[in-house]
Amino acid sequence: MTGPLPWYVAGPLIGLVVPLLLIVGGKVFGLSSNLRHLCAAVPLPPSLKPGFLRYDWVRSGRWNLVFALGILLGGMLAGVLFGEPNAGAQISDATRGDLAALGLRDFSGLAPSQLFSASTLASPIGVVFVVAGGFLVGFGARYAGGCTSGHAISGLAALQMPSLVAVIGFFAGGLLVTHLVFPILLPALLR
């Protein structure tokens, strides 16, 4: 089989993660806490660590770090062993046209090389984009009390109203950035 799994296989497999985690160990699916666990794992004296990072990360976060490592390894296996090396980005013709109008031309790889190259990311504007984007993602996940996967998969499955509000906010923010912010910022990055 080549290419991604069809939705009717991948969707139920993702859906089974939530009850499996709850049944096996009373865990909730989410990945945003992994950065906190990684920072808490840094071997510093307790006096140098903020209170937010002074906890037993081995006991509370080890399973989550192993889960994240499994996602990384699974993605690498899927891309390297089972992927199609010359498939290019799997996006619609309409999206290609919209991106071409904004200045993106190369869709031969998994991600546009004009955006995800060392020269682009190391440029002054690229560094600002990476740092600002990283800050906004981290702040947003912390402010929302979890990441998109935690709220959209676990929170909605548990019928939690805060997760519904967060998911609506994620989608609204994504649409606003895609249609209003991205067309302004992308040409600045491609200069």
N, C-alpha and C positions, 0 to 999 in steps of 0.2 A: 504494500500500500504506500503510495506517495502522497505528499501533501498533508494538510492538517486533517484531524479526525472530523467527521461530519458533526454538525451541531447536535444531532439526536444521540450521538455517542458521548461527545465531550461534555455536554450539559448535564446529563445524569451522573457522569463520573464526578464532576465538580460538586454536584448536589449531594452526593454520597459522602463527601469529605466532612460536612457539618455533623451529621449524626454519628459518623465513625469517631470523630474527635470527642464528641460529647459522651458517647458510650464507653469508649476505651479509657479515657482519662479525665473526663469532665473539663476538657479544654474547649476554647472558643477560637475559631479560625480568624486569623488576622496577622499581618506582617509588619505593621508600623512599629511595634514594640521592639523589633529586632535591633534597631539602631541603639535604643536605650540599653539593651542587654549587651551589645558589643562594647559600648562606652563603659558600662559597669564592669566589664571583664578586664579592662585595662588595669594592670597591676600598679596602682598608686596607693600611697598611704591614705587612710580614710580622711585625714585632715585636708588633703588636697582635692578630694572628690566632693562635688555638691551633694547635698542631702538627697536629691532626686536619684542619684546614682549609687547611693549606699544601701544596698540590699543584697540578698543572696541570689544572684543571677543564675547560679548553677541550678538551684532548686526550682526557681520559677521560670527560667528562660531557656534552659538547655534544650528542651524538646522543640521549642519554637525555632531556635538556631539550627537544629538538625533538619527540621522541616524546610526552612529557607535554603539550606544547603542542598537538600533533595530537589527543590524547585530549580535551583541553578544547574545542578548536574543533569536533571531531566531535560532542561532546555538545551543544554550543550549536546546531550546525546541525540535529541530530536533534530537539532540543526546540523550536527556533524555526521552522525551515522545514518540518519533516516531522511535528512533534508535533500532537497534538490539544489545542487550547487549553483545552477544558472537560472533559478526560478525568478529572481528579482522580487521587487515589492509587489505584493498581491493587492492592488488597489484598483478601483474602478476607473474607467476612461474619463468620467466626469471629474473625479478627484484629480487625476493626472492633469487634465486641462486647467483646473483651478490652480493647482500648484505651479504649473508651467507659467501661468499668467503672473504669478508672484515671483518668478525667477528660478524655480527649481526645474532642472532639465534631466538629471541623471537618475533613473529609477532601476538601474541594473542590479543593485545589491538589495540586501534586506532593508536597509535604510538609506536615504539619499546621502551620497558621499559629500555633497556640497554642505550638508549640515553636520554630519558626523565624521569629520576628518580631524586629524591632529592640528592641522593649520587653522581650521575654522575655530575649533574649541579653544586653542591656545591664543587666539587673537584677543586683544583687549575687550572687544564687545562680546566675544565668545565666553570669556572668563566671567564677565558681568552676568551674562545669561545663565551660565551654569550655577554660579553662586546664588544669584537672586532666585532662580528656579528651585534650587535645592532648599533654600530658606523657606520659600513659599510652600513647597510641598511638606516640609517638616513642620512648619507652623500650622498649616491647615490640618494635617493629620492629628497633631496634638490638640488643637482647638476643637476639632470635631470629635475627639475622643476615640479616634481610630481611623484606619485607612479605608479606601474604597472597597477593598476586598472584605475587610472585617464587617463593615456596615452592610454592604450589598449582599453578601453571602450569609454570614452568621446573623447579623442584626435583623435583616428582613425575614429570615427563616424563623427567628424567635418572635416575630411580630412586634418588634420594638419601635415605637413611634419616633424616638430620636434618630434611629437609623434611617427611617423613611425620610425624615426631614434632611438628614445628611446626604442621602443618595440623591434627592431632588436638588439639593444645593450643588453636589458634584456635577450633575448633568447640566444644570443651568450655567454653572461656571464654565464648564467645558464648551458649551455652545457659545457663550459670550466671548471667550478667548478665541475660539476657532473663527468666528465671523467678524469680530471687532478688533481684537488685539493682535492676533497672528498676522493679518495682512499689513499691519503697520510695522511690527517688529521684524518679520522675516526679511524684507528687503535690506534692513539695516545690518543684519547678520551676514547677508550674502555679498555685501560690498567688498 
